Amino acid sequence: MSERLADILISSFPRILGQGVMVTIPLTVISFALALVIAVICAMIQIADIRGLKQLVRFYIWIVRGTPLLVQLYLVYFGLPDIGIMLPAFPCAVAVFALNEGAYCAETVRAAIEAVPKGQMEAGYCVGMSYVQIMRRIVLPQAFRTAFPPLSNSLISMVKDTSLAANITVMEMFMATQRVVGRTYEALALYMEVAVIYLFFCTVITKLQALGEKKLNAMNGGNVIRA
């Protein structure tokens, strides 16, 4: 490695990592939190079989899962201004990532809820709980244990997918790297550097996932009905 290349990598590392901490991580956390809210609501609507709303949720999931994330980003950021709706780049990315991930997570949560024995629902109704109370106190805590590993995998995927936000001018890690490459013409080394940073972020999440699974497995799943 030449001295010039080493200097470029050393000087660019804080800038790229800084954009990761200041933009990539917040973008991931905010988007995924909203995606989980969307997922739980959509899953509960489907389980409750609410006429009209269930069909609307299925249509939303069908559209989102059937179109590329990059196309969705372009459609919202570059397309909506044609009808007078203009969103700043970061909120636009948050909205698109949340809606996209929410559709996938909705199916994960729905499957996890359906895996909970139906006798749990019946037991809740027998003690006078409402549907929402049963979901909140009995079903969702058990479903969360089942959904935790696939949801963690979705979070890891979202960390990597945030690199697509560079296409709509969000200054995250990948776009910061592109700008350094455009100035130095050291594409191979710099893209390897940002890849290592992404790998580090995903490895941390993987370790946290393992700890979370261990803790969930150690929890007693016995008395799930609470007064």
BAFI-3210 file (N, C-alpha, C; in Angstrom, 3 decimals, decimal comma, padded with zeros to 6 digits):
// residues 227
n [1|2|3|4|5|6|7|8|9|10|11|12|13|14|15|16|17|18|19|20|21|22|23|24|25|26|27|28|29|30|31|32|33|34|35|36|37|38|39|40|41|42|43|44|45|46|47|48|49|50|51|52|53|54|55|56|57|58|59|60|61|62|63|64|65|66|67|68|69|70|71|72|73|74|75|76|77|78|79|80|81|82|83|84|85|86|87|88|89|90|91|92|93|94|95|96|97|98|99|100|101|102|103|104|105|106|107|108|109|110|111|112|113|114|115|116|117|118|119|120|121|122|123|124|125|126|127|128|129|130|131|132|133|134|135|136|137|138|139|140|141|142|143|144|145|146|147|148|149|150|151|152|153|154|155|156|157|158|159|160|161|162|163|164|165|166|167|168|169|170|171|172|173|174|175|176|177|178|179|180|181|182|183|184|185|186|187|188|189|190|191|192|193|194|195|196|197|198|199|200|201|202|203|204|205|206|207|208|209|210|211|212|213|214|215|216|217|218|219|220|221|222|223|224|225|226|227]
n.u [000,849|000,601|002,024|000,452|-002,106|-002,563|-002,723|-005,038|-007,010|-006,838|-007,477|-010,032|-011,552|-012,630|-014,522|-016,274|-017,155|-018,284|-020,509|-021,872|-022,535|-023,958|-025,920|-026,549|-027,076|-029,118|-031,064|-031,611|-032,553|-034,804|-036,425|-036,798|-038,096|-040,538|-041,367|-041,851|-044,072|-045,940|-045,961|-047,002|-049,580|-050,666|-050,505|-052,221|-054,649|-055,012|-055,173|-057,425|-059,252|-060,650|-063,068|-062,557|-060,470|-058,589|-058,270|-057,208|-054,761|-053,552|-053,303|-051,511|-049,227|-048,773|-048,149|-045,840|-044,003|-043,733|-042,383|-039,255|-037,098|-035,460|-036,827|-039,114|-038,041|-037,235|-039,712|-041,119|-039,392|-038,556|-040,793|-043,245|-043,058|-044,085|-046,785|-047,042|-046,131|-043,542|-040,786|-038,205|-034,932|-034,038|-036,369|-037,959|-036,547|-036,761|-039,558|-040,010|-038,328|-039,466|-042,121|-041,557|-040,085|-041,947|-043,961|-042,764|-042,077|-044,605|-045,674|-043,974|-044,598|-047,322|-047,240|-045,922|-047,786|-049,875|-048,707|-048,975|-050,732|-054,228|-055,768|-054,838|-055,953|-058,659|-058,603|-058,044|-060,375|-062,137|-061,528|-062,474|-061,137|-060,538|-060,146|-057,894|-056,562|-055,953|-054,215|-052,138|-051,306|-051,090|-050,808|-049,002|-046,542|-045,689|-045,574|-043,583|-041,237|-041,002|-040,824|-038,550|-035,857|-036,142|-036,942|-034,722|-032,922|-034,084|-033,563|-030,775|-030,590|-031,756|-029,876|-027,891|-029,376|-029,769|-027,819|-028,842|-030,117|-028,402|-028,916|-030,944|-029,854|-029,259|-026,915|-025,338|-023,258|-022,378|-022,691|-020,981|-018,589|-018,577|-018,153|-015,571|-014,206|-014,668|-013,013|-010,464|-010,051|-009,609|-011,083|-011,352|-010,031|-011,363|-014,076|-013,864|-013,191|-015,538|-017,209|-016,186|-016,897|-019,705|-019,894|-018,946|-020,990|-023,165|-022,222|-022,167|-024,927|-025,657|-024,384|-025,805|-028,296|-027,884|-027,479|-029,971|-031,676|-030,765|-031,512|-034,296|-034,901|-034,281|-036,229|-039,204|-041,909|-044,343|-046,711|-048,583|-050,816|-051,930|-053,385]
n.v [-001,193|002,148|005,185|007,433|006,313|005,121|007,408|008,558|006,653|006,711|009,389|009,561|007,766|008,679|010,535|008,975|007,063|008,824|009,802|007,463|007,050|009,402|009,562|007,092|005,154|006,507|006,750|004,067|003,150|004,814|004,306|001,524|001,280|002,582|000,840|-001,499|-000,731|-000,341|-002,961|-004,502|-003,399|-003,961|-006,761|-007,415|-006,467|-008,233|-010,687|-010,246|-010,173|-008,002|-006,747|-005,170|-003,448|-005,494|-006,346|-004,023|-003,882|-006,236|-005,495|-003,358|-004,714|-006,428|-004,636|-003,313|-005,415|-006,363|-004,564|-002,934|-001,626|000,558|001,687|002,513|004,503|006,397|006,926|008,236|010,366|011,669|011,478|012,280|015,149|015,967|016,076|018,013|017,370|017,565|016,236|016,468|014,940|013,146|012,650|011,551|009,213|007,867|007,444|005,820|003,583|002,680|002,023|000,098|-001,908|-002,396|-003,817|-006,297|-007,113|-007,262|-009,646|-011,411|-010,936|-011,575|-014,345|-015,208|-014,572|-016,255|-018,625|-018,847|-020,770|-021,233|-021,589|-019,809|-017,360|-017,963|-018,460|-015,925|-014,527|-015,862|-014,916|-012,404|-010,494|-007,994|-007,974|-006,411|-006,296|-009,002|-009,420|-007,636|-008,465|-011,241|-012,636|-011,155|-010,887|-013,595|-014,119|-012,382|-013,616|-015,654|-014,196|-012,708|-013,544|-013,522|-010,832|-009,515|-010,200|-008,773|-006,197|-006,122|-006,344|-003,920|-002,056|-002,355|-001,758|000,952|002,199|002,694|005,073|007,034|007,511|009,332|011,614|011,580|012,121|009,712|006,961|005,617|007,506|009,489|008,119|007,828|010,468|010,939|009,109|010,229|012,404|011,390|009,127|006,538|003,988|001,158|000,665|002,472|001,747|-000,775|-000,068|001,209|-000,959|-002,596|-001,092|-001,210|-003,969|-004,133|-002,756|-004,488|-006,810|-006,131|-005,886|-008,526|-009,828|-008,681|-009,698|-012,426|-012,351|-011,374|-013,471|-015,518|-014,517|-014,374|-017,076|-017,985|-016,995|-017,560|-019,022|-019,536|-018,562|-016,482|-014,928|-012,017|-010,273]
n.w [000,000|-000,938|000,386|-000,095|-000,561|001,919|003,528|002,460|003,137|005,931|006,506|005,430|006,847|009,459|008,504|006,910|008,782|010,602|009,174|009,119|011,814|012,381|010,417|008,925|010,995|012,630|010,569|010,064|012,594|013,176|010,927|011,138|013,587|013,052|011,056|012,512|014,017|011,968|011,003|013,158|013,426|010,877|010,908|013,043|012,048|009,933|011,296|012,839|010,856|009,647|007,652|004,555|005,624|005,887|003,227|002,192|003,553|002,586|-000,079|000,108|001,095|-001,038|-003,153|-002,166|-001,661|-004,191|-005,754|-006,527|-003,955|-004,583|-006,740|-005,407|-003,759|-005,710|-006,835|-004,782|-004,023|-006,422|-008,011|-006,704|-006,494|-008,950|-008,609|-006,810|-004,245|-002,115|-000,515|001,926|001,616|003,710|005,467|003,458|002,794|005,249|005,382|003,103|003,590|005,983|005,214|003,299|004,722|006,674|005,356|004,827|007,434|008,508|007,559|008,819|011,540|011,497|010,894|013,190|015,172|014,427|015,065|017,762|020,100|019,617|021,824|023,700|023,015|023,447|026,183|027,115|026,388|028,032|030,575|030,437|028,886|026,345|022,718|022,038|024,515|024,883|022,773|023,465|026,043|026,044|023,466|021,722|023,287|023,306|020,570|019,857|020,720|018,861|016,514|016,801|015,840|012,864|012,564|013,513|011,525|009,449|010,318|010,077|007,311|006,619|007,515|005,579|003,306|003,538|002,128|-000,342|-000,093|-000,845|-003,476|-003,528|-002,615|000,138|002,593|003,564|004,699|002,343|000,287|001,195|000,897|-001,892|-002,670|-001,728|-003,289|-005,801|-005,631|-005,143|-006,684|-005,839|-005,897|-005,314|-002,802|-001,081|-001,277|-000,242|002,324|003,292|003,116|005,115|007,340|007,216|007,608|010,219|011,660|011,143|012,309|015,009|015,476|014,980|017,115|019,231|018,604|019,099|021,885|022,654|021,808|023,462|025,948|025,659|025,314|027,794|029,326|031,226|029,748|030,804|032,700|031,084|031,115|032,513|035,161]
ca.u [000,000|001,404|001,823|-000,692|-003,342|-002,739|-003,172|-006,429|-007,857|-006,834|-008,191|-011,440|-012,256|-013,503|-015,634|-017,239|-017,736|-019,123|-021,793|-022,569|-023,084|-024,874|-026,998|-026,954|-027,684|-030,436|-031,986|-032,006|-033,321|-036,119|-037,202|-037,177|-039,093|-041,814|-041,734|-042,417|-045,426|-046,749|-046,066|-047,912|-050,934|-051,106|-050,686|-053,423|-055,803|-055,205|-055,610|-058,800|-060,069|-061,540|-063,445|-062,166|-059,112|-057,714|-057,976|-056,332|-053,443|-052,996|-052,934|-050,284|-048,125|-048,542|-047,492|-044,499|-043,133|-043,606|-041,636|-037,933|-036,942|-034,892|-037,915|-039,975|-037,349|-037,331|-041,115|-041,518|-038,547|-038,537|-042,092|-044,308|-043,057|-044,893|-048,153|-046,966|-045,719|-042,081|-040,274|-036,735|-034,354|-033,992|-037,713|-038,409|-035,908|-037,373|-040,902|-039,949|-037,765|-040,438|-043,224|-041,044|-039,772|-043,186|-044,693|-042,107|-042,196|-046,013|-045,843|-043,251|-045,388|-048,561|-046,925|-045,591|-049,051|-050,622|-048,034|-049,418|-051,910|-055,500|-056,304|-054,450|-056,999|-059,886|-058,404|-058,175|-061,801|-062,815|-061,323|-063,089|-060,280|-060,900|-059,201|-056,659|-055,890|-055,413|-053,048|-051,055|-050,829|-050,900|-050,361|-047,822|-045,291|-045,261|-045,246|-042,315|-040,141|-040,885|-040,491|-037,317|-034,744|-036,337|-036,973|-033,320|-032,345|-034,616|-032,827|-029,458|-030,784|-032,044|-028,608|-027,231|-030,235|-029,704|-026,894|-029,636|-030,550|-027,473|-029,500|-031,838|-029,013|-029,039|-025,478|-024,998|-021,893|-022,011|-022,550|-019,735|-017,502|-018,588|-017,553|-014,121|-013,735|-014,681|-011,904|-009,164|-009,998|-009,161|-012,375|-011,261|-009,675|-012,376|-015,296|-013,560|-013,233|-016,930|-017,764|-015,748|-017,704|-021,019|-019,718|-018,832|-022,329|-023,993|-021,693|-022,653|-026,345|-025,699|-024,039|-026,945|-029,346|-027,571|-027,748|-031,419|-032,264|-030,419|-032,334|-035,681|-034,996|-034,169|-037,440|-040,255|-043,090|-045,504|-047,907|-048,589|-052,011|-051,747|-054,629]
ca.v [000,000|003,358|006,159|008,288|005,563|004,989|008,709|008,733|005,781|007,188|010,668|009,408|006,877|009,400|011,157|007,942|006,527|009,873|009,789|006,255|007,261|010,539|009,451|005,713|004,518|007,096|006,387|002,675|002,999|005,463|003,586|000,198|001,449|002,833|-000,383|-002,433|-000,256|-000,679|-004,415|-005,004|-002,967|-004,727|-008,155|-007,517|-006,295|-009,473|-011,735|-009,929|-010,360|-006,847|-006,632|-003,901|-003,121|-006,621|-006,290|-002,870|-004,282|-007,198|-004,743|-002,629|-005,678|-006,918|-003,591|-003,035|-006,575|-006,658|-003,518|-002,730|-000,533|001,709|002,302|003,197|005,738|007,334|007,299|009,199|011,561|012,362|011,413|013,043|016,582|016,222|016,371|019,063|016,870|017,564|015,828|016,472|013,627|012,242|012,156|010,700|007,908|007,237|007,001|004,706|002,411|002,198|001,373|-001,104|-002,925|-002,715|-004,839|-007,587|-007,465|-007,580|-011,072|-012,099|-010,827|-012,345|-015,765|-015,456|-014,546|-017,468|-019,754|-018,922|-021,641|-020,498|-021,690|-018,609|-016,362|-018,396|-018,264|-014,495|-014,165|-016,463|-014,097|-011,104|-009,547|-007,598|-008,439|-005,642|-006,733|-010,337|-009,260|-006,927|-009,143|-012,686|-013,135|-010,472|-011,275|-014,918|-014,002|-011,663|-014,574|-016,361|-013,258|-011,968|-013,815|-012,953|-009,369|-009,090|-010,314|-007,648|-005,012|-006,190|-006,020|-002,492|-001,327|-002,385|-001,104|002,410|002,718|003,136|006,453|007,918|007,822|010,489|012,674|011,492|012,032|008,647|006,455|005,266|008,729|010,121|007,382|008,181|011,788|010,805|008,422|011,193|013,341|010,724|008,051|005,290|003,332|-000,165|000,739|003,210|000,945|-001,839|000,545|001,384|-002,302|-003,049|-000,381|-001,862|-005,283|-003,916|-002,449|-005,692|-007,766|-005,698|-006,266|-009,988|-010,182|-008,301|-010,665|-013,664|-012,112|-011,275|-014,804|-016,262|-014,011|-014,779|-018,521|-018,246|-016,503|-018,566|-018,736|-020,184|-017,793|-015,314|-014,121|-011,139|-009,569]
ca.w [000,000|-001,027|001,476|-000,473|-000,334|003,363|004,032|002,031|003,945|007,324|006,592|005,043|007,782|010,402|007,790|006,528|010,015|011,166|008,462|009,543|013,160|012,395|009,419|008,627|012,170|012,899|009,491|010,284|013,827|013,028|009,910|011,607|014,650|012,375|010,340|013,483|014,329|010,793|010,915|014,190|013,077|009,709|011,305|013,869|011,161|009,188|012,222|013,241|009,652|009,523|006,245|003,950|006,069|005,589|001,798|001,993|004,038|001,632|-001,281|000,465|001,165|-002,408|-003,924|-001,644|-001,849|-005,608|-006,463|-005,922|-003,002|-005,280|-007,515|-004,438|-003,379|-006,829|-007,022|-003,750|-003,983|-007,707|-008,664|-006,036|-006,829|-010,144|-008,185|-005,798|-002,934|-002,054|000,784|002,065|001,333|004,870|005,786|002,360|002,970|006,424|005,025|002,150|004,264|006,964|004,502|002,647|005,719|007,374|004,608|005,058|008,851|008,782|007,316|009,890|012,767|011,299|011,039|014,594|015,931|014,095|015,698|019,159|020,189|019,674|023,176|024,441|022,744|024,124|027,621|027,369|026,327|029,182|031,777|030,213|028,174|024,988|021,692|022,158|025,741|024,649|021,906|024,157|027,243|025,890|022,166|021,187|023,963|022,840|019,154|019,735|020,858|017,593|015,433|017,084|014,902|011,520|012,632|013,635|010,183|008,676|010,754|009,448|005,888|006,481|007,647|004,275|002,306|003,652|001,121|-001,489|000,133|-001,560|-004,779|-003,400|-002,041|001,581|002,831|004,502|004,547|000,974|-000,500|001,650|000,244|-003,308|-002,841|-001,551|-004,489|-006,897|-005,461|-005,057|-007,685|-005,212|-005,702|-004,699|-001,383|-000,324|-001,191|000,721|003,651|003,720|003,295|006,441|008,336|007,191|008,228|011,665|012,170|011,074|013,285|016,324|015,554|015,070|018,492|020,069|018,313|019,827|023,303|022,808|021,686|024,665|027,046|025,422|025,547|029,237|030,017|031,464|028,923|031,430|033,065|030,211|031,354|033,668|035,505]
c.u [000,891|001,099|000,632|-002,006|-003,620|-003,253|-004,643|-007,364|-007,959|-007,644|-009,671|-012,238|-013,142|-014,715|-016,701|-017,926|-018,664|-020,484|-022,588|-023,244|-024,168|-026,068|-027,470|-027,657|-029,026|-031,476|-032,499|-032,927|-034,722|-036,994|-037,677|-038,205|-040,479|-042,301|-042,372|-043,839|-046,376|-047,000|-047,073|-049,356|-051,481|-051,372|-051,961|-054,689|-056,081|-055,717|-057,058|-059,778|-061,117|-061,821|-063,106|-060,743|-058,137|-057,312|-057,025|-054,903|-052,784|-052,541|-051,626|-049,081|-047,763|-047,762|-046,043|-043,548|-042,886|-042,858|-040,299|-037,896|-036,404|-035,952|-038,846|-039,351|-037,465|-038,757|-041,535|-040,717|-038,601|-039,917|-043,157|-044,249|-043,868|-046,341|-048,153|-046,567|-044,198|-041,631|-038,756|-036,200|-034,420|-035,381|-038,281|-037,843|-036,514|-038,737|-040,866|-039,405|-038,762|-041,588|-042,767|-040,809|-041,015|-043,973|-044,093|-042,269|-043,632|-046,273|-045,118|-044,054|-046,680|-048,313|-046,615|-046,851|-049,842|-049,994|-048,405|-050,678|-053,205|-056,144|-055,936|-055,477|-058,274|-059,784|-058,554|-059,611|-062,551|-062,656|-061,789|-062,228|-060,864|-059,847|-057,854|-055,876|-055,250|-054,147|-051,867|-050,465|-050,479|-050,205|-049,058|-046,535|-044,772|-044,833|-043,897|-041,131|-039,915|-040,366|-039,133|-036,177|-034,976|-036,406|-035,557|-032,614|-032,823|-033,896|-031,441|-029,554|-031,027|-030,776|-027,915|-028,053|-030,180|-028,722|-027,631|-030,105|-029,617|-028,039|-030,484|-031,171|-028,910|-027,551|-025,183|-023,620|-021,495|-021,823|-021,291|-018,531|-017,420|-017,922|-016,032|-013,512|-013,664|-013,535|-010,541|-008,959|-009,416|-010,404|-012,259|-011,027|-010,776|-013,682|-015,085|-013,627|-014,663|-017,610|-017,406|-016,574|-019,115|-020,952|-019,631|-020,208|-023,192|-023,521|-022,149|-024,116|-026,483|-025,378|-025,188|-028,126|-029,125|-027,849|-029,247|-032,094|-031,982|-031,286|-033,786|-035,872|-034,938|-035,413|-038,461|-041,481|-044,362|-046,694|-047,923|-049,812|-051,807|-053,045|-054,435]
c.v [001,252|004,294|007,059|007,588|005,399|006,284|008,949|007,907|006,269|008,469|010,527|008,592|007,639|010,024|010,131|007,369|007,543|009,935|008,541|006,438|008,338|010,383|008,008|005,054|005,160|006,748|004,967|002,540|003,596|004,685|002,238|000,277|001,701|001,590|-001,399|-002,032|-000,615|-002,184|-004,974|-004,633|-003,797|-006,187|-008,331|-007,353|-007,579|-010,597|-011,509|-010,077|-009,250|-006,603|-005,236|-003,550|-004,248|-006,606|-005,138|-003,197|-005,256|-006,504|-003,980|-003,559|-006,177|-005,904|-003,413|-004,191|-006,884|-005,622|-003,281|-001,518|000,722|002,435|003,066|004,511|006,793|007,825|008,378|010,491|012,364|012,409|012,287|014,545|016,933|016,532|017,333|018,622|016,749|017,240|015,984|015,052|012,681|011,757|011,255|009,297|007,160|006,658|005,779|003,450|001,822|001,456|000,080|-002,221|-003,344|-003,809|-006,224|-008,049|-007,827|-009,068|-011,899|-012,099|-011,634|-013,838|-016,112|-015,473|-015,826|-018,705|-019,900|-019,781|-020,843|-020,577|-020,497|-017,505|-016,700|-018,193|-016,789|-014,036|-014,694|-015,628|-012,656|-010,073|-009,200|-008,121|-007,727|-006,073|-008,104|-010,253|-008,680|-007,747|-010,615|-013,050|-012,486|-010,802|-012,645|-014,869|-013,317|-012,608|-015,329|-015,445|-012,605|-012,270|-013,262|-011,431|-008,813|-009,164|-009,172|-006,354|-004,976|-005,832|-004,530|-001,660|-001,249|-001,647|000,415|003,022|003,211|004,578|007,455|008,342|008,982|011,581|012,667|011,257|010,999|008,104|006,236|006,511|009,489|009,453|007,734|009,536|011,747|010,121|009,378|012,186|012,666|009,639|006,752|004,460|002,025|-000,076|001,405|002,427|-000,269|-001,296|000,696|000,031|-002,859|-002,371|-000,953|-003,220|-005,164|-003,647|-003,711|-006,748|-007,418|-006,105|-007,775|-010,456|-009,840|-009,250|-011,959|-013,515|-012,041|-012,628|-015,629|-015,824|-014,439|-016,269|-018,866|-017,795|-017,622|-018,176|-019,281|-019,287|-016,495|-014,438|-013,318|-010,401|-008,091]
c.w [000,000|000,129|001,190|-000,185|001,145|003,971|003,675|002,904|005,387|007,459|006,281|006,058|008,774|009,713|007,435|007,758|010,661|010,501|008,817|010,890|013,153|011,452|009,242|009,807|012,533|011,832|009,683|011,484|013,692|012,058|010,428|012,727|014,053|011,639|011,289|013,868|013,185|010,737|011,912|013,857|011,917|010,069|012,124|013,039|010,401|010,086|012,628|012,089|009,512|008,050|005,712|004,311|005,751|004,114|001,480|002,425|003,072|000,351|-001,053|000,474|-000,229|-003,236|-003,471|-001,906|-003,322|-006,417|-005,764|-004,993|-003,682|-006,102|-006,580|-003,981|-004,473|-007,011|-006,038|-003,855|-005,290|-008,379|-008,034|-006,295|-008,071|-009,791|-006,997|-004,413|-002,925|-000,633|000,816|001,973|002,531|005,278|004,700|002,503|004,149|006,067|004,118|002,813|005,259|006,286|003,850|003,659|006,485|006,690|004,842|006,510|009,220|008,590|008,373|011,181|012,659|011,494|012,494|015,458|015,677|014,714|017,172|019,218|020,368|021,051|024,037|024,249|023,513|025,630|027,985|027,354|027,547|030,447|031,546|029,513|026,805|024,010|021,829|023,400|025,569|023,809|022,682|025,291|027,033|024,588|021,716|021,940|023,514|021,376|018,961|019,846|019,552|016,493|015,621|016,110|013,501|011,515|012,770|012,284|009,288|009,039|010,120|007,966|005,694|006,620|006,295|003,216|002,388|002,664|-000,126|-001,331|-000,520|-002,908|-004,728|-002,560|-000,518|001,820|003,912|004,156|003,093|000,115|-000,090|001,006|-001,240|-003,556|-002,661|-002,772|-005,670|-006,830|-005,553|-006,110|-007,132|-004,865|-004,919|-003,194|-000,560|-000,211|-000,283|002,141|004,145|003,901|004,672|007,542|008,389|007,882|009,743|012,277|012,225|012,065|014,694|016,504|015,696|016,489|019,446|019,856|019,092|021,318|023,569|022,743|022,937|025,846|026,898|025,689|027,024|030,001|030,148|030,666|029,524|031,616|032,265|030,419|032,632|033,945|035,294]
res [m|s|e|r|l|a|d|i|l|i|s|s|f|p|r|i|l|g|q|g|v|m|v|t|i|p|l|t|v|i|s|f|a|l|a|l|v|i|a|v|i|c|a|m|i|q|i|a|d|i|r|g|l|k|q|l|v|r|f|y|i|w|i|v|r|g|t|p|l|l|v|q|l|y|l|v|y|f|g|l|p|d|i|g|i|m|l|p|a|f|p|c|a|v|a|v|f|a|l|n|e|g|a|y|c|a|e|t|v|r|a|a|i|e|a|v|p|k|g|q|m|e|a|g|y|c|v|g|m|s|y|v|q|i|m|r|r|i|v|l|p|q|a|f|r|t|a|f|p|p|l|s|n|s|l|i|s|m|v|k|d|t|s|l|a|a|n|i|t|v|m|e|m|f|m|a|t|q|r|v|v|g|r|t|y|e|a|l|a|l|y|m|e|v|a|v|i|y|l|f|f|c|t|v|i|t|k|l|q|a|l|g|e|k|k|l|n|a|m|n|g|g|n|v|i|r|a]
***
